Amino acid sequence: MPDRGGGPTGPRIRVGRPSRRVRTLLMTLGVLAALGMAFVMFAGFWTDWLWYRSVNYSSVFTTTLWTKIGLFFVFGLLMAAAVGFNIWLAHRLRPPLSAMSMEQQSLDRYRMGIAPYKKWLLLGITSLVGLIAGASAAGQWRTWLMWVNGVPFGQKDPQFGLDVSFYAFDLPWYRFLLGFGFAAAVLSVIAAALTHYLYGGLRVTSPGARATAAATGHLSVLLGVFVALKAVAYWLDRYGLAVKSSDFKATGNWTGLRYVDANAYLPAKTILFCIAVICALLFFATIWRRTWQLPVIGFGLMVLSAILIGGLYPAIVQKFQVQPNEQAKEAPYVEKNLEATRRAYGIDGTDVQEYAGTGTTSDKNKLREDAENTASIRLLDPNIVSPTFQQLQQMRNYYAFPANLDVDRYSGKDGAEQDTVIGLRELNLAGIPKNNWINDHFRYTHGFGVVAAKGTEATSGGRPVFTESDLPSKGDLGDYQQRIYYGEKTTQYSIVGGPQAEIDYSDDNGEKTTRYKGDSGVNLSNPINRAAYAAAFSEPQILYSGAIGEGSRILYNRTPKERVEAVAPWLTIDGDAYPAVIDGKIQWIVDAYTTTNGYPYASRTTLGDTTADSLTADNSQRAVVAQQNQVNYIRNSVKATVDAYTGEVKLYQWDTQDPVLKTWMKAFPDTVEPKTEISKALEAHLRYPQDLFKVQRELLTRYHVKDADTFLSGSEVWQVPDDPTNTSGSAVPPYYLSMKMPGQQEQAFSLTTTFTPNGRDNLSGFMAVNAEAGTKDYGKIRILKVPTSEAIDGPKQVQSQFNSQQDIAETISLLKRGDSEVEYGNLLTVPLDGGLLYVEPVYVRGGGLKYPLLRKVLVTYGGNTAFEDTLDAALNKVFETEGSTTPEPPTEDGGGGTDEPPTSGDPTVQQALQDAQKAFDEGQKALKDGDWEAYGRAQQDLEDALKRAEEAQSKADAAGGTGGSASNDKGDQTDKGDKNADDGSGSG
């Protein structure tokens, strides 16, 4: 039947048409604009494909792409079909005649206006809703892949007895389908109602019935579908209670069922499900009854039931059943939450031991010996000494070190493993002599070499004892590929391997050049590739520059975390990637996590907040890269490596039992290599990740207790203390340290932290995890819990004691003379004989030296505090002993700072040592005056004098001399140690 229309038509107004030339020009411009937009879109797609192919992870790109395309078209077409069908059906069910009323006469104008364009209008509306729905569905590619590839956890929730995989993999997908169904139903109702109204099926002001029988039946069915979906939502809400987050005043953040959920909300959801099903059937019955009366009554009853049963009844249960005896009512559910949370975060195996907090041994000599053997106390703080590395080992302005260095383990020349502070000499574009496109992207392309220093030693001048240094780097690490094309500071693209030579490094013979010989990056020989990158990077010079030719390759996505995140977009990336020299290559090691927020009864945590500390506050690059910020399950399931030269990314399965990783490995086969492929050389440098440790320690502030009553009382709630050495007010970072906990037979590389009671500063516990991969106790968490009845000093109180002691305060004030600054290093805590040994290095930055040097060491134990030049001296003072028999660290004073110079039978040696003593005295005077320039000269004179003494003594020994006195032997020994240290400091 043709559309009704009519009415007078107004006079036609003739509008002059533009000339053919103008029309041609406009059409040409339109076509060019469309082609330009299409090419830009193609360039983004093509460059992504080329990059994934260059790193041999093209399957990640194709799997993700086809999943998104499939979801887009399936759900886009479903939404378009649902809305389009209901518009078509409403149009088909329009009445043949409409009442002659003002309302209908007004609508006639619209009907006439759209009559010639009905098909196009229908196509436009359905296309629009289809595009929006398809784009929304494409964003659910992770949810789809987890649902279709999900593997069982082998663990059941305590309420419904379903496998955890139902909540982690299935329920999110069902909720998406439900949300999509609701959207389709609502849009269909709106579209059908508007169409019925436009064509007279629904009337607002016209006389007679408000709706035709056909419109009533059509809309009732749609409303019945909506109510049926609501019934499904009520049923799924029952399971959703197991992963629902709520605020519980006894514990704060809570996930899972509580008493009111199990005894009020759960039965209420079941009753509401039944009511919704009945209500939906009443709506469907209007197809035959042609009346709204029963469905409207049913819908009203459903809403009223939702208010009374779903809202009021649980409130009554909470008020009159739970609150009068909350602890007894909630205890069974708290126990479920305790068990699930501890298991979900991997803290269920935590060993909590009672610890005295005060020493029990009176034998000071034994304590001194135990202090030597219990821990390799790290004096070099990797978060402070980066400027020192920069000053002594930068070599060229276009090199730089990260703001925070890393701690690793390497074997020294004697074969013994030692904690080592390590950093890479990365490219620093800000230091390039002249910034231009060629320099920034062709000539200066890479950093060069590793710089490493002993973590437990420093020279008496406060410099690091370098074990790998100079340019090119040399030392204990042997031969390896030193060029660093991929690093934490390398954020710009570079074009390498073509006609333009690259600056390699500079030495006494001038600049040396090189050309990249790796197969990393994307080949730019193809003009299509060049055009695509010119568009993608908005850099037209890529298209026509003569510096690009045969063999040119473009390198980008060059930071380790960025590369791992790109090839594994389903992983959460740890904030701290660290370098290691392995089998002749520099490899970045990146820890990665699998997470979910669907573990029943496990409390949620926010990764961005939980992993924040004083280091992330000062350096945003240390922040975790979270795919899912709110999680309640986390595993360090993947260890990844990125080659600093080739950029090659490898993912290794680390947690072989993790069902989330197994799910993703099914979704992306052949992307993760089995754990057996990890070499022994690589395993030696793997460690327990910091962000996982920070998440676990935050949970353990509450979940270190296993008793529900204690948990509910809140009497054992702890907190992570603020960093006492930092003014940011952020949490203290965890520290890597080789140490042994009570009960351990030997030192293990560990990650440690402290706890304080909630709202107080005294110590409540000490936590350490075995961070040494390959050992049987790797990942074992131990907590030493000190008695609540005794006030054991916490980190903040220890720092306050340091600052308040008069002699220490006077020395600090002396060190701050002039424009000098005092910086406190990491406050390390070591359990020792029932007590706690605190050690803190103190650095001074001032005068002409704008970088920190280790000047003092603060040590406290059992109420005794020492503030000395060396760790040995401080330990000796604290324990009132003469010290251990172990060799002293390298010094720069040759005589250990004694008042008289060492003696020798050789007059040349005597003169050299007298000069050394004079230089030492002048250095001490300069230090007291805060004259750092004079201090530096004195240290150089001291080094020269000691070198002369060593050479003279060697000649005397070769000639059959006595070798000097014991003191001279000591001076010679310490001089050699200092020589080794300073030889590694290069131009510094």
LODREN-797318 format. One record per residue (C-alpha): residue in three letters; x, y, z. Coordinates in steps of 0.1 Angstrom, whole numbers, plus 2048, in hexadecimal, padded with zeros to 3 digits. Example, Ala and Ser with C-alpha at 12.3 -4.5 7.8 and 13.67 -1.06 7.14 Angstrom:
ala87B7D384E/ser8897F5847/
This chain:
met800800800/pro80F8227F7/asp81783B812/arg7FD85481A/gly808877812/gly7FB897803/gly7F78BB80D/pro8008DA7FA/thr8228DF7EB/gly8349007EC/pro8439137CF/arg8639057C1/ile88291A7C4/arg89C9157A8/val8BF9157B5/gly8DB91B79D/arg8F18FC799/pro91790079C/ser92B8FF77B/arg9388DE76E/arg95C8E9776/val9538EF79A/arg9408CE79C/thr95E8BC78D/leu9768CD7A5/leu9608C57C4/met95C8A17B8/thr98289E7B3/leu9898AC7D5/gly9708957E5/val97F8767D4/leu9A28817DE/ala998886802/ala987864803/leu9A68547F4/gly9BC86680D/met9A885A82A/ala9A783781C/phe9CD837818/val9D384383B/met9BC827849/phe9CE80F832/ala9F081C83E/gly9E8815862/phe9DC7F285B/trp9F97EA843/thrA157F785B/aspA067E3878/trpA067C4862/leuA2A7CB857/trpA367D087B/tyrA267B0889/argA3579D86C/serA577AC873/valA5679E897/asnA4877C88C/tyrA2878189E/serA11785880/ser9F976B88E/val9F17838AB/phe9E879E892/thr9D378787C/thr9C1776899/thr9B87978A9/leu9AE7A7888/trp99878A87D/thr98878789F/lys9807AC89F/ile9737AB87B/gly95D78C883/leu94E79C8A2/phe9487BC890/phe9357AD873/val922793887/phe9157AA8A2/gly9127C888A/leu8FC7B4873/leu8E87A588F/met8E17C889D/ala8D97D687B/ala8C37B9873/ala8B07BC894/val8AA7E1891/gly8A37E086B/phe88B7C386E/asn8767D4889/ile8757F5875/trp86A7E1856/leu8517CD86A/ala8427ED87A/his83F7FD858/arg82E7DE84A/leu8167DD867/arg80B802862/pro7E5808861/pro7D580E83F/leu7C482E84A/ser7CB847867/ala7B485E879/met7B188086B/ser7C0894887/met7D98AF88B/glu7F3896897/gln7EF881878/gln7EF89E860/ser8108A986F/leu81F88686B/asp813885847/arg82D89F83E/tyr84988984D/arg83B86A83C/met83B87D81A/gly85E88A820/ile86E868827/ala85985480E/pro8728567F1/tyr88F84E808/lys88083281E/lys898817812/trp8B682E816/leu8AB83A838/leu8A6816843/leu8C880D836/gly8D882B847/ile8C9824869/thr8D17FF869/ser8F580685D/leu8FA820878/val8EF809894/gly9017EC884/leu922800883/ile91F80B8A7/ala9167E88B3/gly9317D789E/ala94C7EF8AB/ser9417E88CF/ala9427C38C9/ala9647C48B9/gly9727D38DA/gln9677B28EB/trp98179D8D8/arg9937938F8/thr972788908/trp9697738E9/leu98B7638E7/met98B75A90C/trp96874B909/val96F7368EB/asn99172A8F7/gly98C72991C/val99B70B930/pro990700952/phe9A070D972/gly99A6EC984/gln98D7019A1/lys9687059AA/asp9577229BB/pro94A71B9DE/gln9267279D7/phe91B7189B6/gly9356FE9B1/leu93E70B98E/asp96170A980/val97372C983/ser97572D95D/phe95073395C/tyr95575596E/ala97675D95D/phe96E754939/asp94974C934/leu93676594A/pro94678493A/trp93B778917/tyr918770923/arg915793931/phe9217A2910/leu90678E8FE/leu8EC799917/gly8F67BD913/phe8F57BA8EE/gly8D27AB8F0/phe8C67C7906/ala8D47E18EE/ala8C37D08D0/ala8A27CD8E2/val8A27F18EE/leu8AC7FF8CB/ser8927E88BB/val8767F58D2/ile8808198CC/ala8828148A6/ala8628018A4/ala84F81A8BA/leu85A8378A5/thr851826885/his82E81C893/tyr82984089E/leu83484E87D/tyr81C83886A/gly7FE83B882/gly80281A895/leu80882E8B5/arg7F484D8BC/val7FA8678D8/thr7DF8818D2/ser7C98728B7/pro7A68668C0/gly79F8418C4/ala7B78258CF/arg7DA82E8D8/ala7E98118C5/thr7DE7F98AA/ala7DD7D48B2/ala7FA7CE89B/ala8107E88AD/thr8057DB8CF/gly80F7B88C6/his8307C28B6/leu83C7D88D3/ser8307BF8ED/val8467A48DE/leu8647BB8DE/leu85D7C5902/gly8597A090A/val87B7998FB/phe8897B5911/val8797A7931/ala885784927/leu8A8791925/lys8A37A1947/ala89A77E954/val8BB771946/ala8CD78E956/tyr8BE785978/trp8CA761974/leu8ED76C96B/asp8ED785987/arg8EC76799F/tyr90E75C993/gly91A77F991/leu9177819B7/ala93676B9B9/val94B7869A7/lys9387A59B2/ser94D7C09C3/ser93E7D39E1/asp9497E89FD/phe94B7D5A1E/lys9527EBA3C/ala9647CFA4E/thr97D7C9A31/gly9797E5A18/asn9797D79F5/trp9667B69F3/thr95F79E9D7/gly9477809DA/leu9287789ED/arg921783A10/tyr906777A28/val8EC78FA19/asp8F67859F6/ala8F27609FC/asn8D2763A11/ala8C0781A02/tyr8CD78B9E0/leu8D27689D2/pro8AE75C9D9/ala8A177F9CF/lys8B277B9AD/thr8A27599A8/ile8807669B1/leu88478499A/phe88F76C97E/cys86E759981/ile85A779982/ala86B786963/val865766950/ile83F769958/cys83F78E94F/ala84F78692D/leu83576B926/leu81A78592D/phe82979D914/phe82B7818FA/ala806778901/thr7FB79A8F4/ile7FF78C8D1/trp7DE77B8D7/arg7CE7908F2/arg7D67B28E1/thr7D67C4903/trp7F17D4918/gln7DF7CF939/leu7EF7AF945/pro8127B6939/val8127D8949/ile8067CA96A/gly8207AF968/phe83C7C8960/gly8317DD97D/leu8327C0994/met8547B7988/val8617DA98F/leu8507DA9B1/ser85F7B89B9/ala8827C49AE/ile87E7E09C7/leu8717CC9E4/ile8827AA9DF/gly8A27B69CF/gly8A77D69E3/leu8927D8A03/tyr8947B4A0E/pro8BA7B2A0D/ala8BC7D3A20/ile8A57C4A3B/val8BB7A4A3D/gln8DA7B9A41/lys8CB7D0A5B/phe8BA7B6A71/gln8CD796A6C/val8F179FA62/gln8F97BFA75/pro8F07B1A98/asn908794A94/glu91D79EA76/gln93D78BA7E/ala92C76AA83/lys91676EA64/glu932779A4D/ala94E762A59/pro946745A41/tyr94675CA23/val96676EA2E/glu97774CA30/lys96D746A0C/asn97A768A02/leu99B762A15/glu9A1741A04/ala99874D9E1/thr9AB76E9E3/arg9CB75D9F0/arg9C97439D4/ala9C175C9B8/tyr9DF7729C0/gly9F77559C7/ile9FC75E9EB/asp9EC73E9F9/glyA0E72FA00/thrA1B74CA14/aspA2F741A32/valA27758A4F/glnA3F754A6D/gluA3F765A8F/tyrA5F77AA93/alaA6C789AB3/glyA767AAAA3/thrA937AEABC/glyAB479CABD/thrABA77FAD4/thrAE077AAD2/serAF778DAE8/aspB17782AD6/lysB1F7A1AC2/asnB3A790AAE/lysB22775AA2/leuB08790A99/argB237A2A85/gluB2C782A73/aspB0777AA6D/alaB0179DA5F/gluB1D795A45/asnB0D774A3B/thrAE877BA3D/alaAE7794A20/serAFB7A3A05/ileAF17C6A0F/argAED7DB9F0/leuAFC7FE9F5/leuAF78099D1/aspAD38159CD/proAC88109A9/asnAAE82C9AC/ileAC88469B7/valAE883F9A5/serADC843981/proAEB867980/thrB0C85898C/pheB0C83F970/glnB0285B959/glnB1F872964/leuB3A857965/glnB2F841948/glnB19855930/metB3885D91B/argB24870901/asnB06887905/tyrAF18728ED/tyrAF2855906/alaADE853926/pheAD483A941/proAB083494E/alaAA684796D/asnAA3827980/leuABE80C97B/aspAB97E7981/valAC67CD999/aspAD17AB98B/argAE978F994/tyrB0A789982/serB2977598A/glyB49788992/lysB6C77F987/aspB6E7679A5/glyB4F755998/alaB3A7609B6/gluB1776D9AF/glnB117919BA/aspAF57AA9B9/thrAFC7C299D/valAEE7E4993/ileAEB7E596E/glyAE07FF953/leuAE380392E/argAF282191C/gluAD4829907/leuACF8438EC/asnAC68668F8/leuAB887B8DC/alaAB989A8F2/glyADF8988F2/ileAE48978CD/proAFA8B48C1/lysAE18C08A7/asnABD8B38A5/asnAB08AE882/trpA9D893870/ileABC881863/asnACE882885/aspAB0879899/hisAA585B884/pheAC385086F/argAE585887F/tyrADE8558A4/thrACB8358A7/hisAD88208C4/glyAE881F8E6/pheB0880D8EE/glyB127F590A/valB0A7EA92D/valB177FA94C/alaB167E696C/alaB237EA990/lysB247D69AF/glyB057DB9C4/thrB177D59E5/gluB357EB9E1/alaB4180E9DA/thrB6381F9DB/serB6B8349F8/glyB658529E2/glyB418469DE/argB4383B9BA/proB3481A9AD/valB4C7FD9A9/pheB467F7984/thrB497D3977/gluB407DD954/serB48800946/aspB5881692C/leuB4F81A907/proB4E8008F8/serB457F0919/lysB5D7D6928/glyB607C3948/aspB517A4958/leuB3579E93F/glyB4B792922/aspB447978FD/tyrB207A08F2/glnB0E7B58D8/glnB0F7D78E8/argAF97EB8D0/ileAD77F48DF/tyrABC7FA8C6/tyrAA07F28DD/glyA9E801900/gluA8981291A/lysA9383590E/thrA9182D8E9/thrA6E83A8E0/glnA748498BD/tyrA7683789C/serA9883288A/ileA9F829866/valABE813863/glyAD17FC84C/glyACF81382D/proAE682C81C/glnAE984283B/alaB04836854/gluAFD837879/ileB12845895/aspB1E8278A9/tyrB348358C4/serB5284D8C9/aspB748468D7/aspB968578D6/asnB988518B1/glyB778638A9/gluB548588A0/lysB4E835894/thrB3182C87D/thrB1D80D877/argAFF800864/tyrAE47EA874/lysAE87C686A/glyACA7B787C/aspAAA7AC86B/serA947C0882/glyA7B7DB877/valA687DF856/asnA797E1834/leuA74803824/serA817F9801/asnA5D7F57F6/proA4D8177EC/ileA2B80C7F9/asnA3B80681B/argA4B82881A/alaA2B839811/alaA1882682C/tyrA32830847/alaA3385483A/alaA0D855840/alaA0D842860/pheA29857870/serA1E87785F/gluA4187B852/proA4288182C/glnA6888082B/ileA6685A82F/leuA5785980C/tyrA7286C7F9/serA9186F80F/glyAB28647FE/alaABE857820/ileAA683981B/glyAB081F802/gluAB87FB7FD/glyABA7E981F/serAA9805833/argA947F884F/ileA7E80C867/leuA7F80388C/tyrA6380E8A3/asnA4F8018C1/argA727FF8D1/thrA6C7FE8F7/proA6C7DB905/lysA4A7DF917/gluA3B7EE8F7/argA477D08E2/valA3A7B68FA/gluA197C78FE/alaA157C98D8/valA1C7A48D1/alaA087988F0/pro9EB7B18F4/trp9DA79990D/leu9F779D926/thr9FC7B6942/ileA207C3941/aspA357C9960/glyA417EC964/aspA667E3967/alaA787D4949/tyrA9C7CD951/proABA7C493B/alaAD17A693E/valAF079A92A/ileAE877791F/aspAFB761907/glyB0D77F8F6/lysAED7948F3/ileADC7AF907/glnAB97A390E/trpA9D7B791E/ileA897A1936/valA657AA93A/aspA4D79A953/alaA29796947/tyrA0978C959/thr9E877C950/thr9CB78A964/thr9A5788967/asn98C79997D/gly97577B97D/tyr982766998/pro96575E9B0/tyr96976B9D4/ala98B77A9CE/ser98E79F9D7/arg9967B79BB/thr9B47CE9BA/thr9BC7EB9A3/leu9DE7E5993/gly9E680998C/asp9E28129B1/thr9F07F29C0/thrA107F39AC/alaA178189B2/aspA348229C9/serA4D83D9CD/leuA608329AD/thrA41833996/alaA388559A5/aspA59862998/asnA5B84E978/serA3B846965/glnA4E82D94F/argA4F81696D/alaA2981296D/valA197F1965/valA097EE943/ala9E77E094D/gln9CF7D1933/gln9B57CE950/asn9BA7E696D/gln9A17D5985/val9AB7B198A/asn9A67969A4/tyr9BE77C995/ile9E278098A/arg9FE76997F/asnA21770973/serA1B758957/valA3276593C/lysA5776F93C/alaA5F78391C/thrA8078D90D/valA887A98F4/aspAAA7A98E3/alaABA7CB8E6/tyrAC97C88C3/thrAB17B58AE/glyA917BE8C1/gluA877998C0/valA6B7928D9/lysA677708E9/leuA4B766901/tyrA52749918/glnA3873692C/trpA4273A951/aspA2372E964/thrA1A70D954/gln9FB709969/asp9EA72A962/pro9C8724951/val9C6748944/leu9E7744932/lys9DC722924/thr9BD733917/trp9D174E905/met9E97358F7/lys9CC7238E7/ala9C07448D9/phe9E374D8CC/pro9F572C8C5/aspA1A72C8C0/thrA1F74E8CF/valA2B7438F2/gluA4972B8F4/proA4870F90E/lysA5B71492F/thrA746FA925/gluA8271290A/ileA8F729925/serAB5725925/lysAC9722946/alaADB74393D/leuABA75593A/gluAAB744959/alaAC975196E/hisABD774968/leuA9876F96D/argA8977D98D/tyrA697819A0/proA5779F991/glnA527BF9A5/aspA2E7C799B/leuA217A59A4/pheA337A89C6/lysA237CA9CC/valA017BC9C4/glnA0779F9DC/argA157B49F8/glu9F67CB9F6/leu9DF7AD9F9/leu9F479FA15/thr9EE7BEA2A/arg9CC7AEA31/tyr9CE78BA24/his9EC77FA39/val9D3773A52/lys9BF753A4C/asp9A5756A68/ala984767A5F/asp97E776A81/thr9A0787A81/phe99B793A5E/leu9797A2A66/ser9867B3A86/gly9A07C6A72/ser9B97C3A8F/glu9D47B4A78/val9D17CCA5B/trp9F27D9A4F/gln9FE7F3A35/valA1B7F8A1E/proA2F815A2D/aspA37834A1A/aspA5B837A0D/proA6D848A29/thrA89853A12/asnA728649F9/thrA5B8829FC/serA418769E3/glyA2C8669FE/serA2A8479EA/alaA2F8239F5/valA528169FB/proA5D8019DD/proA687DD9E2/tyrA8D7D79E1/tyrAA27BB9D1/leuABC7AD9E9/serACF78D9ED/metAC8781A10/lysABC763A24/metA9D762A39/proA9C750A5A/glyA9D72AA53/glnAAF72EA32/glnAD2720A2F/gluAE0738A15/glnAD9759A05/alaABF75B9E9/pheAB87789D2/serA987869E2/leuA7F7A29DF/thrA767B2A00/thrA5F7CBA10/thrA527D5A33/pheA2F7D9A42/thrA237F1A5D/proA027EFA71/asn9E5802A62/gly9E9827A6C/argA0A822A7F/aspA2F823A77/asnA3D807A8B/leuA467E6A7A/serA2C7CAA77/glyA3D7B3A5E/pheA587ACA45/metA5179BA24/alaA6A78AA0C/valA657759ED/asnA7F75E9DE/alaA867709BD/gluAA07599AF/alaA92745992/glyA9C72198F/thrA9D71B9B4/lysA847049C5/aspA787209DC/tyrA737399BF/glyA5374D9C7/lysA517429EB/ileA4375F9FF/argA4E762A24/ileA4177AA3D/leuA51781A5F/lysA3678EA76/valA427A2A94/proA2E7A2AB4/thrA137BDAB7/serA1B7C1ADC/gluA3D7CFAD5/alaA447F0AC2/ileA5F7E6AA9/aspA6B804A95/glyA5F805A71/proA71816A53/lysA63838A5A/glnA6D837A7E/valA9082AA76/glnA94847A5D/serA8885FA77/glnAA2852A90/pheABD856A76/asnAB387AA71/serAAF883A95/glnACF876AA4/glnAE5895AAB/aspB06888A9E/ileAF687BA7E/alaAE289BA7A/gluB028AFA7D/thrB1489AA63/ileAF789CA4B/serAF78C2A50/leuB1C8C2A49/leuB178AEA29/lysAFD8C7A1E/argB148E4A1F/glyB168FAA01/aspAFF8EE9E5/serB028CA9EE/gluAE48B39F1/valAE0894A06/gluACC8779F7/tyrAC1858A0A/glyAC48379F9/asnAAE8189FD/leuAA7810A21/leuAAE7EAA21/thrAA07D3A3C/valAB17B3A45/proAA579AA5F/leuAC2791A77/aspAC077BA95/glyA9D783A9E/glyAA27A8A99/leuAA37BFA7A/leuAC27CFA6B/tyrABB7EFA58/valAD57FCA3F/gluAD281CA2B/proAED82BA14/valAEF851A14/tyrAFA8649F5/valB078879F0/argB0389B9D1/glyB138BD9D0/glyB2E8D69C7/glyB3B8D09A4/leuB2F8AC9A5/lysB0A8AC99B/tyrB068879A1/proB028739C1/leuB1F8619D2/leuB1D8499EF/argB2A85BA0D/lysB1C84AA2C/valB0982BA37/leuAEE82BA52/valAEA80BA65/thrAD4803A83/tyrACD7E4A96/glyABE7DEAB9/glyABD803AC0/asnAE2809AB7/thrAE8820A9A/alaB07828A85/pheB0F841A6B/gluB30839A5B/aspB4383CA3A/thrB41817A32/leuB297FAA39/aspB447E7A4B/alaB4B804A62/alaB27809A6A/leuB217E4A71/asnB407E4A88/lysB32802A9B/valB0F7F4A9E/pheB1B7D2AAB/gluB397E1ABE/thrB527CAAAD/gluB727CFA99/glyB627C1A7A/serB647A3A64/thrB82794A53/thrB74799A30/proB867B0A19/gluB7B7D4A1A/proB6B7E39FB/proB807F89E4/thrB8B8189F3/gluB9B8389E6/aspBAF841A05/glyBC9825A04/glyBCC824A2A/glyBA9820A34/glyBA8843A42/thrBC283EA5D/aspBD485CA6C/gluBF784FA63/proC02843A41/proC0C81EA3D/thrC31816A40/serC48805A27/glyC6D7FEA24/aspC6E80EA02/proC73834A03/thrC608399E2/valC428269F1/glnC4483BA11/glnC4485B9FD/alaC268509E8/leuC13846A07/glnC1B867A18/aspC0D8789F9/alaBEE8629FB/glnBE986BA1F/lysBEC890A17/alaBD388C9FB/pheBBC879A12/aspBBE895A2D/gluBB78B0A13/glyB9989CA06/glnB8B899A29/lysB8F8BEA2F/alaB7E8C5A0D/leuB628AEA16/lysB5D8C0A37/aspB5D8E2A26/glyB458D5A0B/aspB5E8DE9F0/trpB578C29D7/gluB6F8D09BD/alaB8C8CE9D5/tyrB808AC9E0/glyB8189F9BD/argBA58AC9B8/alaBB089C9D9/glnBA187B9CE/glnBB487C9AE/aspBD48849C0/leuBCD8679D8/gluBC884F9BB/aspBE985A9AA/alaBFC8569CB/leuBEE8349D1/lysBF68299AE/argC1A8359B3/alaC1B8229D4/gluC0F8029C3/gluC288049A7/alaC4580B9BF/glnC3A7EE9D6/serC387D79B8/lysC5B7DF9AE/alaC677DA9D1/aspC567B89D3/alaC657AE9B2/alaC887B89BF/glyC837A19DE/glyC767BB9F6/thrC617B2A14/glyC417BEA05/glyC3B7D9A1F/serC287D7A40/alaC067CAA46/serBF87ECA43/asnC087F1A22/aspBFA7D0A16/lysBD87DDA1F/glyBDF7FEA0D/aspBEA7EB9EF/glnBCC7D49F0/thrBB37F19F3/aspBC58049D8/lysBC17E89C0/glyB9C7E69C8/aspB9980B9C1/lysBAD8099A2/asnB957EE995/alaB7880499D/aspB8682498E/aspB9381396F/glyB6F80A968/serB6382D96B/glyB6F83894A/serB7185D945/glyB61863967/
